[in-house]
Amino acid sequence: MNKFVITGLISVIFLAACVTINVYFPAAAAERAASEFVGDVLGEPVEDGSLFEPVTPGRDFELLAYTPALMVISLVVQDAHAQADIEINTPQINAIKARMAQRQQNSLNDMFDAGAIGFTRDGLVAIRDRSAVSLQDRRSLEAVVADENRDRKAVYREIAVANGHPEWEGDIQETFAKEWVQKARRGWYYQNASGNWVTK
């Protein structure tokens, strides 16, 4: 075999092996996933069922494809980026979402409307004013909030795990925190960046 061919093949293998694949947190896909999830929980209609769009390789990949060695690296990197979607339709995640949606309709909506609870800046729910609800509802207020926060933490963790990146949990929680506020009804309370309660 021609020594130049052998040298070329070795170079391709070496270069491909030296590529460090960094799969970055797909913020745009996460926002779309969070928008769908939060909308379902709060009872808002989903306008578009196609939430995820494949990451389109940029012009850099086209330029890299001109040489065989760089073409291999290009394909490897493209594959890494193509895997960076957010999956939220697993049995575990759907089960948590169903519980949260039921809790939202059965009790949380009234508590938000009364101003007894609000969205925290870290994507959870907190009691803001116990006196805003009746004595009977006050007895269950803490339990309902505790159950809700347990499910919220679980869903952030499950989404990260389901996508093969447990380290994304914090980013997912932060993305959801913004989306809860974005879809909150007018008059509902949430914490601003300083941690103060304000109304939508």
Disulfide bonds with the S-S distance in Angstrom:
none
